[in-house]
Amino acid sequence: MIIPWQQLEPDTLNSVIKEYILEKLEDYQMESADMQQWTDQVKRQLASGDAVIEWSEANETVTIVESSKYAAD
């Protein structure tokens, strides 16, 4: 299920984005400035529709995925 990012509280949205970034960049040593840049980039992807927030009922997890995952075949 897709969760509209606009419906999340700002702190919740930031937490979801941070978790997504840390998962994707596990081995990357990041300064706080880098984290802010990555966060801004992910927010732009959400705003443009290039990425969406996905809730998995089966796993009870939230993650960010490329919106092309939901594109019609």
TORDREN-329681 format. One record per residue: x, y, z of N, C-alpha, C, O in turn. Coordinates in nm, 3 decimals. Example, Ala and Ser with C-alpha at 12.3 -4.5 7.8 and 13.67 -1.06 7.14 Angstrom:
<recs>
+---------+---------+---------+---------+---------+---------+---------+---------+---------+---------+---------+---------+
:     nc1 :     nc2 :     nc3 :    cac1 :    cac2 :    cac3 :     cc1 :     cc2 :     cc3 :     oc1 :     oc2 :     oc3 :
+---------+---------+---------+---------+---------+---------+---------+---------+---------+---------+---------+---------+
:   1.319 :  -0.569 :   0.780 :   1.230 :  -0.450 :   0.780 :   1.320 :  -0.330 :   0.780 :   1.424 :  -0.332 :   0.846 :
:   1.285 :  -0.225 :   0.708 :   1.367 :  -0.106 :   0.714 :   1.290 :   0.003 :   0.787 :   1.341 :   0.114 :   0.804 :
+---------+---------+---------+---------+---------+---------+---------+---------+---------+---------+---------+---------+
</recs>
This chain:
<recs>
+---------+---------+---------+---------+---------+---------+---------+---------+---------+---------+---------+---------+
:     nc1 :     nc2 :     nc3 :    cac1 :    cac2 :    cac3 :     cc1 :     cc2 :     cc3 :     oc1 :     oc2 :     oc3 :
+---------+---------+---------+---------+---------+---------+---------+---------+---------+---------+---------+---------+
:   0.085 :  -0.116 :   0.000 :   0.000 :   0.000 :   0.000 :   0.090 :   0.124 :   0.000 :   0.190 :   0.129 :   0.071 :
:   0.053 :   0.222 :  -0.080 :   0.128 :   0.347 :  -0.085 :   0.071 :   0.444 :   0.018 :  -0.051 :   0.460 :   0.028 :
:   0.159 :   0.506 :   0.092 :   0.120 :   0.607 :   0.190 :   0.159 :   0.743 :   0.134 :   0.278 :   0.766 :   0.108 :
:   0.065 :   0.834 :   0.115 :   0.101 :   0.967 :   0.067 :   0.196 :   1.036 :   0.166 :   0.164 :   1.051 :   0.284 :
:   0.311 :   1.077 :   0.117 :   0.413 :   1.135 :   0.206 :   0.361 :   1.262 :   0.273 :   0.405 :   1.297 :   0.382 :
:   0.270 :   1.332 :   0.207 :   0.218 :   1.457 :   0.262 :   0.135 :   1.432 :   0.389 :   0.116 :   1.525 :   0.468 :
:   0.086 :   1.309 :   0.409 :   0.003 :   1.279 :   0.525 :   0.084 :   1.243 :   0.649 :   0.028 :   1.230 :   0.758 :
:   0.215 :   1.227 :   0.633 :   0.300 :   1.196 :   0.748 :   0.339 :   1.322 :   0.822 :   0.360 :   1.427 :   0.761 :
:   0.348 :   1.311 :   0.952 :   0.401 :   1.421 :   1.033 :   0.547 :   1.444 :   0.989 :   0.615 :   1.349 :   0.952 :
:   0.594 :   1.568 :   0.992 :   0.732 :   1.596 :   0.949 :   0.837 :   1.510 :   1.019 :   0.931 :   1.463 :   0.954 :
:   0.824 :   1.489 :   1.149 :   0.922 :   1.406 :   1.221 :   0.917 :   1.261 :   1.174 :   1.021 :   1.196 :   1.161 :
:   0.798 :   1.212 :   1.149 :   0.783 :   1.074 :   1.100 :   0.842 :   1.061 :   0.960 :   0.914 :   0.965 :   0.932 :
:   0.813 :   1.156 :   0.874 :   0.869 :   1.155 :   0.739 :   1.021 :   1.155 :   0.743 :   1.086 :   1.077 :   0.673 :
:   1.076 :   1.242 :   0.825 :   1.222 :   1.249 :   0.836 :   1.281 :   1.118 :   0.888 :   1.388 :   1.076 :   0.844 :
:   1.213 :   1.053 :   0.980 :   1.260 :   0.925 :   1.033 :   1.257 :   0.817 :   0.926 :   1.350 :   0.737 :   0.916 :
:   1.150 :   0.813 :   0.847 :   1.140 :   0.715 :   0.739 :   1.251 :   0.738 :   0.636 :   1.313 :   0.643 :   0.589 :
:   1.273 :   0.863 :   0.602 :   1.378 :   0.896 :   0.505 :   1.515 :   0.860 :   0.560 :   1.597 :   0.802 :   0.489 :
:   1.541 :   0.894 :   0.684 :   1.671 :   0.864 :   0.744 :   1.697 :   0.713 :   0.746 :   1.806 :   0.668 :   0.714 :
:   1.596 :   0.636 :   0.784 :   1.610 :   0.490 :   0.787 :   1.639 :   0.436 :   0.647 :   1.723 :   0.348 :   0.630 :
:   1.569 :   0.489 :   0.548 :   1.589 :   0.449 :   0.409 :   1.732 :   0.479 :   0.365 :   1.798 :   0.395 :   0.304 :
:   1.779 :   0.598 :   0.396 :   1.916 :   0.638 :   0.356 :   2.018 :   0.549 :   0.425 :   2.111 :   0.500 :   0.360 :
:   2.003 :   0.528 :   0.553 :   2.099 :   0.445 :   0.627 :   2.101 :   0.302 :   0.576 :   2.206 :   0.239 :   0.572 :
:   1.985 :   0.251 :   0.538 :   1.978 :   0.114 :   0.485 :   2.049 :   0.105 :   0.350 :   2.119 :   0.008 :   0.322 :
:   2.031 :   0.206 :   0.267 :   2.091 :   0.206 :   0.133 :   2.241 :   0.233 :   0.137 :   2.315 :   0.186 :   0.051 :
:   2.285 :   0.308 :   0.235 :   2.425 :   0.352 :   0.240 :   2.495 :   0.299 :   0.364 :   2.570 :   0.372 :   0.430 :
:   2.470 :   0.173 :   0.395 :   2.523 :   0.112 :   0.517 :   2.671 :   0.139 :   0.541 :   2.711 :   0.175 :   0.652 :
:   2.751 :   0.123 :   0.439 :   2.896 :   0.132 :   0.456 :   2.951 :   0.273 :   0.435 :   3.071 :   0.297 :   0.449 :
:   2.863 :   0.365 :   0.402 :   2.908 :   0.501 :   0.370 :   2.922 :   0.582 :   0.498 :   2.827 :   0.596 :   0.574 :
:   3.041 :   0.634 :   0.522 :   3.064 :   0.720 :   0.639 :   3.010 :   0.859 :   0.606 :   3.059 :   0.925 :   0.515 :
:   2.911 :   0.901 :   0.680 :   2.839 :   1.022 :   0.646 :   2.853 :   1.129 :   0.753 :   2.841 :   1.101 :   0.872 :
:   2.877 :   1.249 :   0.710 :   2.872 :   1.366 :   0.798 :   2.726 :   1.412 :   0.804 :   2.645 :   1.374 :   0.719 :
:   2.692 :   1.491 :   0.903 :   2.553 :   1.537 :   0.914 :   2.512 :   1.620 :   0.793 :   2.396 :   1.617 :   0.754 :
:   2.605 :   1.694 :   0.733 :   2.575 :   1.771 :   0.613 :   2.538 :   1.678 :   0.498 :   2.448 :   1.708 :   0.420 :
:   2.608 :   1.564 :   0.488 :   2.576 :   1.466 :   0.385 :   2.436 :   1.411 :   0.405 :   2.359 :   1.397 :   0.310 :
:   2.402 :   1.381 :   0.530 :   2.269 :   1.329 :   0.561 :   2.162 :   1.429 :   0.519 :   2.059 :   1.389 :   0.465 :
:   2.184 :   1.556 :   0.544 :   2.086 :   1.658 :   0.506 :   2.072 :   1.664 :   0.354 :   1.960 :   1.678 :   0.304 :
:   2.182 :   1.653 :   0.281 :   2.175 :   1.653 :   0.135 :   2.097 :   1.533 :   0.083 :   2.013 :   1.547 :  -0.006 :
:   2.125 :   1.414 :   0.138 :   2.052 :   1.293 :   0.098 :   1.904 :   1.306 :   0.133 :   1.818 :   1.268 :   0.054 :
:   1.874 :   1.360 :   0.251 :   1.736 :   1.378 :   0.292 :   1.662 :   1.470 :   0.196 :   1.550 :   1.441 :   0.154 :
:   1.725 :   1.581 :   0.162 :   1.665 :   1.676 :   0.067 :   1.641 :   1.610 :  -0.068 :   1.538 :   1.633 :  -0.132 :
:   1.735 :   1.528 :  -0.112 :   1.722 :   1.459 :  -0.240 :   1.603 :   1.362 :  -0.238 :   1.525 :   1.358 :  -0.333 :
:   1.589 :   1.286 :  -0.131 :   1.478 :   1.191 :  -0.121 :   1.345 :   1.267 :  -0.114 :   1.247 :   1.223 :  -0.174 :
:   1.341 :   1.378 :  -0.042 :   1.218 :   1.458 :  -0.036 :   1.180 :   1.510 :  -0.174 :   1.061 :   1.514 :  -0.208 :
:   1.279 :   1.549 :  -0.254 :   1.250 :   1.594 :  -0.390 :   1.194 :   1.479 :  -0.474 :   1.103 :   1.499 :  -0.554 :
:   1.248 :   1.359 :  -0.456 :   1.199 :   1.242 :  -0.530 :   1.054 :   1.211 :  -0.491 :   0.973 :   1.176 :  -0.576 :
:   1.023 :   1.224 :  -0.363 :   0.885 :   1.202 :  -0.318 :   0.792 :   1.309 :  -0.375 :   0.683 :   1.278 :  -0.423 :
:   0.835 :   1.434 :  -0.370 :   0.752 :   1.545 :  -0.419 :   0.728 :   1.536 :  -0.569 :   0.619 :   1.571 :  -0.616 :
:   0.827 :   1.489 :  -0.644 :   0.813 :   1.479 :  -0.789 :   0.738 :   1.354 :  -0.832 :   0.699 :   1.341 :  -0.948 :
:   0.719 :   1.261 :  -0.739 :   0.651 :   1.137 :  -0.773 :   0.744 :   1.028 :  -0.823 :   0.698 :   0.921 :  -0.863 :
:   0.875 :   1.053 :  -0.820 :   0.971 :   0.952 :  -0.863 :   0.987 :   0.841 :  -0.760 :   1.033 :   0.732 :  -0.792 :
:   0.948 :   0.868 :  -0.636 :   0.955 :   0.770 :  -0.528 :   0.826 :   0.780 :  -0.446 :   0.760 :   0.884 :  -0.443 :
:   0.793 :   0.671 :  -0.381 :   0.673 :   0.666 :  -0.295 :   0.708 :   0.595 :  -0.165 :   0.805 :   0.520 :  -0.157 :
:   0.626 :   0.619 :  -0.064 :   0.640 :   0.549 :   0.063 :   0.547 :   0.429 :   0.059 :   0.428 :   0.441 :   0.031 :
:   0.604 :   0.314 :   0.086 :   0.529 :   0.188 :   0.075 :   0.516 :   0.122 :   0.212 :   0.615 :   0.108 :   0.284 :
:   0.395 :   0.082 :   0.246 :   0.368 :   0.006 :   0.369 :   0.344 :  -0.138 :   0.328 :   0.257 :  -0.167 :   0.245 :
:   0.420 :  -0.228 :   0.385 :   0.401 :  -0.371 :   0.360 :   0.323 :  -0.430 :   0.477 :   0.373 :  -0.440 :   0.589 :
:   0.199 :  -0.470 :   0.449 :   0.117 :  -0.531 :   0.553 :   0.174 :  -0.665 :   0.596 :   0.166 :  -0.701 :   0.713 :
:   0.230 :  -0.739 :   0.501 :   0.285 :  -0.871 :   0.530 :   0.402 :  -0.863 :   0.629 :   0.412 :  -0.943 :   0.722 :
:   0.490 :  -0.765 :   0.608 :   0.608 :  -0.750 :   0.693 :   0.592 :  -0.644 :   0.800 :   0.675 :  -0.632 :   0.891 :
:   0.484 :  -0.566 :   0.790 :   0.460 :  -0.452 :   0.880 :   0.580 :  -0.358 :   0.881 :   0.632 :  -0.321 :   0.986 :
:   0.623 :  -0.321 :   0.760 :   0.736 :  -0.230 :   0.745 :   0.699 :  -0.116 :   0.651 :   0.609 :  -0.127 :   0.568 :
:   0.773 :  -0.008 :   0.666 :   0.758 :   0.109 :   0.579 :   0.892 :   0.131 :   0.511 :   0.997 :   0.124 :   0.576 :
:   0.889 :   0.157 :   0.381 :   1.012 :   0.188 :   0.310 :   0.979 :   0.282 :   0.194 :   0.863 :   0.309 :   0.165 :
:   1.082 :   0.329 :   0.131 :   1.068 :   0.416 :   0.015 :   1.112 :   0.336 :  -0.106 :   1.218 :   0.273 :  -0.105 :
:   1.031 :   0.339 :  -0.211 :   1.062 :   0.267 :  -0.334 :   1.042 :   0.359 :  -0.454 :   0.973 :   0.460 :  -0.446 :
:   1.106 :   0.322 :  -0.564 :   1.084 :   0.397 :  -0.688 :   0.940 :   0.377 :  -0.732 :   0.887 :   0.265 :  -0.726 :
:   0.877 :   0.483 :  -0.777 :   0.737 :   0.475 :  -0.817 :   0.719 :   0.387 :  -0.940 :   0.609 :   0.338 :  -0.966 :
:   0.826 :   0.365 :  -1.015 :   0.816 :   0.280 :  -1.133 :   0.777 :   0.137 :  -1.096 :   0.729 :   0.061 :  -1.180 :
:   0.796 :   0.100 :  -0.972 :   0.755 :  -0.032 :  -0.923 :   0.605 :  -0.051 :  -0.942 :   0.558 :  -0.163 :  -0.961 :
:   0.531 :   0.059 :  -0.938 :   0.386 :   0.053 :  -0.950 :   0.337 :   0.092 :  -1.089 :   0.216 :   0.104 :  -1.110 :
:   0.427 :   0.112 :  -1.182 :   0.389 :   0.150 :  -1.318 :   0.322 :   0.031 :  -1.386 :   0.356 :  -0.084 :  -1.360 :
:   0.227 :   0.061 :  -1.472 :   0.157 :  -0.045 :  -1.546 :   0.254 :  -0.110 :  -1.644 :   0.336 :  -0.044 :  -1.707 :
:   0.243 :  -0.241 :  -1.654 :   0.330 :  -0.315 :  -1.747 :   0.291 :  -0.294 :  -1.890 :   0.354 :  -0.349 :  -1.980 :
+---------+---------+---------+---------+---------+---------+---------+---------+---------+---------+---------+---------+
</recs>
